[in-house]
Amino acid sequence: MLRVNNIQVVYNDVILVLKGISLEISEKGKVALLGANGAGKTTTLKSISGIIRSQNGELEEGDIEFLGESIGQKDPDEIVRKGISMVPEGRRIFDDLTVAENLVIGAHIRTDRSCIKEDMDRVLTYFPHLKIREKQRSLFLSGGEQQMLAIGRGLMCRPRLLMLDEPSLGLAPMVVKEIFGILERINREQGTATLLVEQNARIALHFAEYGYIMESGKVVLDGPAARLMENDDVKEFYLGVTKDDQKKSYSEVKHYKRRKRWLS
């Protein structure tokens, strides 16, 4: 469905952020993009969604294909119409609008206006917390409910691919578990493919079928999620599991980056 082909992204004509990223997502697939802060994960999502140019970024090399068509230089609204929706980090809902009004805004590109109410009802079925607060201003929602609203708004344009940037950020573990359970259900029932950027590697790899790990603007490791979870480096650096379950000494910890064997 989506193919990112060796893309290179530069900010302000100077700062090289992505250094030849390639990844693929199949129809109805679930893919996790993992890595530390500054690895280039969010920039990858912004490049796919087309908003990179509005933030002084430029796709200098490579291309992005969606359903066999190049979208690397297309405008964000055109990319949304083709079936890609992005749920940004930080939720970014419209505080002064109600839950229902936020959801309607998510459908602004659609021409089948008669079906919007049906889709809103479906979203509210997935997120019963929002159903209860449908007429309330979004400002008064909890953090978890705001994240649910952001995801629901992203679903209102009927995407073929839903991209999520740090959906677990700042949320309690029970809320995170609930949200990922709903995402699993949406993927299963609606066939919506998912590209997930997440720092919680454990929950991301449990959710995803395939994973890519980024460091310094490059993909340094990829494979089926189950295999990545058994990789010694992933266990140590992303899942917090050390060999023989022993604690690291300070001298070992300070050489963290040099000991990432996949970069050698």
N, C-alpha and C positions, 0 to 999 in steps of 0.2 A: 504493500500500500504506500509506504513512505520510504524513500531512499535518499539519504544524505551522502553526497559523493565528494569526499576529500575537500571540504569547505575550509576556507581561510577567512577570518573576520578581523578587521582592523577598526579601532576607534580613533576618531580625530586624525586620521591619516598617519598615525604614529604608533599606537599601542596595539601590538599583535596579540589577540586574545585567543582565537582558535587557530590551531596550527595543523590543519589537515584532518578534520573530524569526518569519519564515515560511520554510518549506522543504518539499520533497516528495521522496519516494523511491518509485520504481515497483517493481512486482513483479520480483524478481531483480536490482534495480538496484545500482549501486556509486556511492556518493556520498561525497565528501571535504568535511570542514568544516575550513577553515584559518583561521589568525589568530595574532597574537602572544599572549604570556602575558597573562591577564586579559581577553581579548576576550569570554569567555563561552561558549567551546566546551564545556568540561566541564559547565557548568551546563545547557547545552542537552541533553546526554545524560542528565543526572540528572533533568531535568524529564520527558523522554520515558519513562524507566524508572520514575518515580514515587518515587524515593528522596529527592527534593528536600525533602519535608516533614520527613523524619527529621533533616535538617541545618538546621533553622530557616529553610527557604525556603518560599515560597508562590507558586503560580501565580495571579496576581491578575487577569490579563486574557487573553483568547484561549483557544484550545482545541487539543488534540492528538487527532487521529483515526487509528485503526489499523484497516485493513480496514473502513472505513466506520462504525466505532463510536468514540464519545468515550471516551478513556482519561485525560484530563487530571486527574481527581480520583480515579482508582482506585489501590488499594494496589499496591506493587511485586510481591507474589506473584501477584496477579491478572493483572498486565501480563505477567509471565513466562509464565503459563499460556496467555495469548492468543498468544504466539509472539515475544516480544521478549527477547533476551538481551544483557547488557552485560558486556564484559570491561574491568574498571576499570584506570586508570593505576596502575602499581606492582605489577601482577600479583595480589598479595594471595591467594596460595595458602596452604593449610594446611601449614605446615612439618613438623609432627609426623606427618602422615599420608603414606602412600605415594602414588605416582603413581596407582595404580588406585583408591585410596580417594578421592582428590581428584576423579577423574572420576565416580565413583559419586555423590558429593555433588551434582554438577552435574545429576543426573537425579532429584533428590529430589521434584520436583513431579509426576513421571509416574506414571500408574496402570498402564501396560502394562509391568509389571516384567519380563516374559519377553523383551522386546526390548532390554533395557538392555545385556546382554552383546554382542549383535550390534552395537549402536551404539558400544560401547567398542572393539570390534575395528576398526570403521571409523575411529574417531578415531586409534587407534594405527597404522593403515595410513597415514593422512595424515602422522603425526608419528612416523617410525621411531625417532628418538632416544628418545622416551618408551617405545616398545616394549621397548627394551633395558633401561630403568630402571624397568620397570613395578612391581617389588616394592620399590624403594628409597624411603627417605624423601625427600620433596620438598625438604627443607632442603639436600640435597647436590647438587641440580641446578645447572647453570650458569644465568646470567641468561637466555640464549636458550631453554634448555630450560624454565625456569619460565614464560616468556612463551608458549611452545607449550602448556604444561599449562593455563595460564589460558584460552587460546583453546579448547583441547579440552574443558575443563570447561564453557565457555559453549555449546559445540555439543551437549552431552549432553542438553539439554532440547529438542532438535529445533526450534530457532528458525526462524521465517520471516524474521526480521530480526536480524542480529548487529551490535551496536554495539561499536566498539573505541576506547579512549581511549589515545592515544600508544603504539601497539604497538612502535614502534622505539626507544623511550626507553632510552638506556644500552646499546644493543646494537651489536656490530660490524657494519660494512656487509655482509659476506657473510652473516651471520645474518639481517639485515633482509631481504636479497634472498630468502633461502630462505623466510622466513615469508610474505612477500607472494606468492611463487610458490604456496605452499600455499593461501593465502586465495583466490587466483585460481582454483585448481583446485576448491576447495569451492564457490565461486560457480557455476562452470561445471557441476559434476557434481551438486550438491545443490540448486541454484537458490536458495541462501540469499542474500537481499539484505544489503548491507553499508553501514553508516554509519560512516565513519572520521574520527576527530579526530586530526590529525597535524601536527606542526611541520615535518617533513621534506616540504616542499611538492613537491619534485621527484618523489619516489617516490609520494606520495599522488596526484598528478595523472596519473602514468603508470598507476596502478592504477585510478583512478576513471573513470567515464563523465561525471560531472557534479560541479561543485564550487561551494561557497559560501565566501566570504571574509568574516570577521567582524572588526569593529573596535569597541571600546567598547560591546559589547552589541547591536550592530546588524549585519545583513547589508549590506555595502557593495558587493558585486560577486558575481555568479553567472553561470554559463553552462557549456556543455560543457567538459570538462577540456582538450581539445585547444585550444579557443579561448582559455581562460584562460592556457595556457602561452605563447601568442603575444602576450598583452597586455603592453604595455610596462611598466605599473606592477607587474604580477605578476612579470615578469622581474627588475625592479630591486629590489623590496622583499622578494620571497619566494624567488626563484631565484638572486639574486646576480649577475645579468647586467646590466651597464651599457651604455648606448649607446656604440657604437664600441669596446666592451670597454675603456673607459678607467677608471682609478681615480678615486674621488671625493676632493675636497679636504675638509679638516676643516669649512670654512665651509658646504659643501654638505651634509655628513652631519648637522650639528647642526640643520638645518631639515627633517629627515626627515619628521616628522609633517605639517608644514604643506604639504609638497609632494605629499601623497597626493591626487592630483587627483580621485579618485572621491568624496572627502568634501566637495568644494567645492560 
